Amino acid sequence: MWWHEWQRYADRHGLTVCRATLPGAVLGFLAEPGTIVVADWLPPEPCALVVWHEIGHLVLHPASCSQWGQLPTGTQVVWRLERQAWEFALRYPIWEDDALDTALRILRASGRMPRELRTVLSHLP
């Protein structure tokens, strides 16, 4: 099944993905070392999108986001890093059929779609 692609990627790169009850609008985050934590309420499609977003951070941003947030322009840098990771999640995996549409529909309906993801989607062709 397509949603297991992220699991194969994680296994190959020594990453652990676990699910947990997360506060508020938090969908997932990178925990040290090599652990991705994803909100336990997410169905398979949006879970896959969030995992790919976090993998995007690992691939595109080898330094910790917390380091960037402490710079004088840190908020702007973190905003850009978030957008880049969402672009990675939307473009890198080969999404089958309507899986990506389903993931986005579920996130919209939940009221928890991150604004950075909304921004990226508004600029896609």
N, C-alpha and C positions, 0 to 999 in steps of 0.2 A: 504494500500500500504506500502511497505517496507520502503520507505524513511521517513515515519512518525514515525518510531520507535524512532528516536532521539527526536522528538517532545514530545512523551509520556514520555521519560526519563526526558527531561527538565521540563515538567509540574510537574512530580512527585517530582522533587528535587528543585522546585522553581526557575528555571533558565528561563531567557528571551533570545530568539534568535531573532536578528534583522539583516536586510540586509542594507548595505550602500556602497557607492562608496569609495573604499579603494585605497591608493596610490600604484603604482608599482606592485611588486610581492606579496603584502600582501593579503593573502587569508582569514584571519580571526584572531581574537584575543579575549582575555578575558578582559572585561571592568568591573570595580567595580560598584556596588556589584552584582554578579550573572548574568551578562549579557554577552552573546557571540555575537560578531559582525562578520558577514560573508560578503564577497564580493558580491555585487548585481548582478554581471555578471555570477555567477556560476549556471549552470543547477542543477536539483535535485540530481543527483548522486554525483558529486564532492562536492556539498554543504553538503550533508550528511556526506561525508568523513571528511570534514573540521570541521563540528560540532562535530563529534565523536573525532577528534584530540583534540579539545579544552576541551571537556568533560574529555578526558584522562588526561589533565593537572590537572583538578579539582580533579579527583580520585587519581591520582598517586603523585601529587605534591601540597600538601595543602598550602605550603608557596608560596609567590609571586615569579615569575621568576625574577622580577626586583631586588629582594634582592640578588639572586644568582649571577646575572650579575655584581654586585659591588665587589665581592670577587676577590682576586688576580688571582685565576684560574677560574673566573666566566664564561668566554667565553666557556671553555671546559665543565663546568657544564651545562650551558644552552644548548649547543650542545647535551649533553647526555639526558637532559630533553625533548628536541624536538624529538629526536629519540624514546624515550620511549613513548611519546604521539602518534607518528605515528604508532608505533607497536600496541598500544592499539586500535587505530582507525581501523587498518587492521584486528585485531584478535578478539576483543570483540564482535562487532555486528555480527549477523548472516546475511551475505550478500546473497540476493536471486539472483539466476540465474547468469547473467553476469553483475550485477549492479556495482560490484567493478571494474571489467575490464573496464566498460564504464567510470566510474569516473576517473580511472588512464589514460585512453586513452584521455579524454578531457583535463586533466591537462597537459599531455605531449604535446598535440597539441597546447595548449595555450602558451607554453614556460614558464609557471609559476610554474612548479612542484618544490617544495622545495628540496634543496639538501639533507636535512636530510631524507626526504621520499625516494629519489632515493637511498640513502645509505641503508636504511632498506630493500627496495625491492631487492637490490643486494645481501642481505644476507639471504633472505627467501629461503626455499627449493623449 
